[in-house]
């Protein structure tokens, strides 16, 4: 346990510091701008959710600023469960609503307080695991510290404090890599199963963990029969990952809910295509809407993320098959989700929320942290100044009901 203490200190410390800073900043933005402009506190909340009313300005400043975009759906699920009469939120995994509900049962106060505590705990868990993965996979505690700094200061890092699935999924995906690096495949299967219950793309962690196991088995057993026997003997827990996702589908079916594709199409105006076509649709949108694209964080992320990925491949230290597979698959899944203009099926837009989805692609963050720590103080100061400024601006936009969905 002593080996975990630095990681826990950094994880909890960074999560609490981020929560406190965002609490103060977003409350100030709301009280001095949001309240005066008369922006509804429940701007993105479906009335059928029937969430507790936020009567006082201080409640809206502390809790209302987080009732934004998908967070409102998670709060709805946490309070009301999965309902056939309200199928829209039911595309989201059960882990985050369940986690919020557990905290709600254990704590005094309402669902919003439980969501804040849950999100902070999930953030601490994710940052702790990030530190430990740097130690387990790279043998580098310094890299762990720098990675935590970089993640906590990303321009969209406020999503790690939101009652959404980003931090839980990130922490569990990191848990798979940590367990794999330690050769603890049952633990890897459990982490992967929970990740699949947090977000659907968690299913791919079975393949990533399988690749890690394959590399280890190939080094230990040169002969195919022994290698296959070893894979079967130690790899069976990885079946827990697709089993968890299948269980979620059975759960939805048992409640009489529509198929996921139907809900995405009719409630969220989203369709899925193959990654090459998804990339072309995004690029076409950028070409046809250059002025808007300059101020669209999702489209910026669509360009920046592949560039960072290609640059990271030049670094032998980070050119590892499981990390590459996780990064590449995450980007391909994100780019294959395309939004129509809200309310119809005539105007095709782009991959909304792409930037938010990239928050969980930790190999890019670790590589960036490794690059930054080798640069001069001036370069590091410039980076953290720009990144921090982005965090200040985008978190303010979220508080006012705008920003990246």
N, C-alpha and C positions, 0 to 999 in steps of 0.2 A: 504493500500500500504506500510505502514511503516514496516509491518511484512516481506515484500519481500526484503527490502533493504540489509540485510546481505547476503541473498542467491544470489542476483544480484551482489553484490560486489565480492563475492567469485567466482561465475560463470564467470563473465566477466574478472575478474583479472586472474584467472587460465587459461582461454582460450587465453587471450592476451599474458601471459607469455609463455605458451606453443608454440604459434605461433611464437613469437620472437625468442625463443631459437632454435626451429627447423629451422626457416628461416636462421639463422646465421650458425648453425652447418651443415645443409644439403648443403648450398651454398659452404661452405668451402670444404666439402667432394667432391662436384662436381668439383669445380675449380682446386683443387689440385690432384684429382684422375681421376674423370670421363672425364674431358676435355683432360687430358694427355693420357688417354687410348683410346680416340676416341670413347667412347660409344655414340651411337646415342641418342639424346635428346628425340626422338619420338619412343623409343625402342618398346613400346607396343601399339602404335597407328596404327590403320588400315589406309592405305593411302586414302581410300574412305572417311574418316572423313574430310579430307582437313582442318585440324586445322591450325591456323595462324603459319607461320614459325617463329621460334625463332632464329633470326639472330645473336644476340650478346651473348657472354659468360655469361653476367650478367642475361640475360633473361632465358637462360638455367639453370642457377644456382638458380634462384628464382622460375620460373614457370615450367621448364622442368623436374625438379626432382619429380614433382607431376603427370606428365603424365605417370603413371605407372598402370599396371594391369587394374582393372575395372574402375579406374578413367578416363582412356582414353575414355571408352564407355560413361560415364556420360557427359564428355565434348563434345563428338560427338552428343549425343542426345540434349544437351543444344543448340548447334550451329545449327544442321541440322534437329532436330525433329525426329519423328518415320517414317522410310521410308521402303517401301516394298522391294526396291532394296538393302537395307542394314539391313536385319532382325536380325543380331547377337545381337546388343545392346538392342533390343526391349523387352527383357525379364525383363529389369529393370523398376521399378516403375517410375511414372511421377514426383513425388514430387521434387526430387533432381535436375533433369534437368530443371524443371520449375523454381525452386528457383534460380538456377544459371542464367537462362535467365532473370529473373526479375532484378537481380543485374546488369547484363550486360546492360540492358536498362537504368538503373538509374545512372550508373557510367561511367566516361570516361575510355578509355583503352579497352583492348580486353577481350575475354572470360576467359582467364586464371586469370586475376585480379579479375573478378567477381566471379570466382570459389573460389579463396583464401578468399575473403571477406565473401562469403556465408558460406564456411566451418567454418570459425572463428565464425560467428554469430550462426551457428547451434551448435557448440561446447559450446559456452557460454550459449545457451538455455538449452542444455542437462545437463550441470553441475549445472546450477541454479535449474533446476527441481530435480536433484539428492538431492541437499541440502534441498529443500522444502519437498520432499517425506520423508526424514529422520525426519523432523519436524512433518509432518502430520501423518505419520504412527507409528513413534516411540516416538514422543514428545521429540526429542533429537537433538538440534542444534549442539552440539559437534560432534555427529556422522556424521552430514552433512558435517562438515568441514573436518573430517578425511576421509570420503568417497570421497570427491572432491580431496584430496591429493592423495589417492590411485589410483583413476581412471586416473588422469593426469600423473601419473608416471608409469603406466603399460608398460611392454616392447613393446607392440604394440599400445601404445596410439597415435602414430603419425597418425594412421588411422583416428583419430578424427579431424585431421587438413587437411585430404585429401578431395578432391571433390567427395565424395562417400556418401552412404546412412546411414552409421553407426551412426553418431551423431544425425541426424534428427530422425531416428527411435528410438534411445535410449531416446531422449528427449520426444518424443510423447508417447512412452510406459510408461515412468515415469509420463507423464501427465495423462494417464488413471488411474494410481494408486493414484495420487494426487487427481484427481477429484472424484474418488470413495471413498477415505477416507473422503472427504468433503461432500459426498452425492449429488454431482452435476453431475447427470447422462447424461444430455444433453451435457455438456462439455466433459464427458468421451467418449460419442459417437463420438463427433467431433475429439477429439484427436485420438481415435482408427481408425476412417475413414482415417485420414491423415497418420497414421502409416501404414495402409494397402496400401496406395498409395505410400509409401516410399519403403516398402518391402512386399512381398507376405505373409510372416508369420505373418504380422500384423493382419491378419484375426482372429488369435487365441485370440487376445485381447478382442474380443466380449465375448468369453467364460470365460476369466479371470475376466473381469468386471462383467459378469453375476454371477460368483461365489461370488464376493464381495457383490453384491446386494442381493444375496440369503442369505448370512450370516446375513446381516443387517435385512432383512425382517423376517427371522426366529426368530431373537431376539425380534422383535417388535410384531409379530403376531403368536401366537402359533397354531391357527386354520388354516387348509389348505385353505379353501375358501378365507379368508381374505388375506392370504399370497400370493396366486396366483393372486388375484386382485391387490395387491400392486406391484407384479412383473410386471404385464402387464402395470399398470399405470405409473410406474417410469422407467421401463426397455426398453420401446420401442425405445429410442434413440440409444440403442446399436445395433439396426438393421442397423444403418448407416455404421457400420464397414464392414459387408459382402456386403452391397450395393455398397460401394466404390470400393471394389475389383471386383465385378461384372461389375461395370461401366468401370473399366480399361480393362477388357476382351472384353466388347462390343466396346470400343474405338479401341482396336487392330484389332478386327474383321472387323470393319468398314474401316480400312485402307488396308484390304486385306493381313494382316500379317499371317504367318504360326502359328500354335498352339505352345504354350509355350514349350511343351514337345519335339516337333520336332526341335525347334530352339536350345534348350539345347543339344539335341542329335547330331545334324548335325553341329552346329557352335561352341559349347563349349565342346563337347565330355563328356557330363554329363548324367547320368541316375539316376533315383530315385527308391529306393526299400523300403521295410518296415524296421523300425528301428532295429529289432533284426538281420536281414540279413546284414544291413549296418554295425552294430557293428562287426559282424563276419568277414566281408570283411576287415574292418580296422585292426582288430586283426591279421588276416591272413597275411596282408601286413607287419605288425610289426614283426611277427615271421619269415617271409621269407626274410625280409630285415633289420636285426637288426642294422647293421652298419649305414645305411642311416637313420634309424628311430631315432638314437641318436641325429642327427643334424636336425631333422625335427620339426619345431615349431607346426605344425598342429597335429602331432601325440603325441607330448608332451601334448598339450592342451587336446587331446582326453583322456589322462590318468588323468591329473591333475584336469580337470573340474568335472568329476564324484566324485573324491575323496573329493574335496572341498564341493560338494553338500551333500555328505553323512555326512561329518563332521558338516556341518551347521545344519543338521537335529537333531543333538544332543543338540542344543541350543534352549531352549523353546522360547526365545525371537524372534528367526528368523524362528521358525517352524510354519509358517502361510500358510494356504491352497492356497490362491491366489499366493503368492510368490513361493511356491513349484510348483504349476501348470505352472506358467510362465517359471520357470527355467527348469523343466523337459521337457516341450513341446519344448522349444528352443533347448535343446540338442538333442532331438529325431529328430527334423527336420534337424538339421545340420548333424547328423550322417547318415541320410538316403540319402544324396546327395553324389554320388560316381563318381569319375572321371576315364575315360579311359586315357591311354597314348595318348598325343595329336596326332591327325591325323589318328586314327584308332579305331577299336573296339575289338581288340584281347587281349590287356593287361589291366587288371583292376588294378587301383591304390588304392586310399583311398579318404577320404573326404577332398579335398583341401579347403582351406580357413576356416577350422573349428575353428582355433584360432581366426581369425578375427570375426567370427560370435559370439564367446563367449564374445566379448567386450560389447555386448549389454545385457548380462545376469547380470543385476545390483544387484540382490539379493546376489549373491556370493561376489561381490565387497563390498557391505555394510557389510556383515558378516565378511569379511576379515578385513575391517577397524575397526570394533568393536573389533575383536580379537587383532589387532595390538595396539590399543590405551591402552589396558590393560597390555601390555607387557612392559618390561624394556626399557630404552632408548637404551641400547646396541642392543637389539633384533630389535627395530624399525630402528635403524641406519643401521644394517646389511641388513634388508629387503629393505629399500629404496635405499641403495647402489647397491644391486644386481639388483633390478628392474630398477633403473636408468641406470645402465650399459647396461642392455638389451635394453632399449630404445635408447641409444646412438648407439649401434651396429646395431640394426635392422633398425633404421631410416637411417643409413649410407648405409646399403645394399639396401634399397628402392631407395635412391638417385642414386645408381649405377645400378639400374634395376634388383636387385635380391630381396632376402627376401621373406616373406610370400605373396602369391597372394591374 
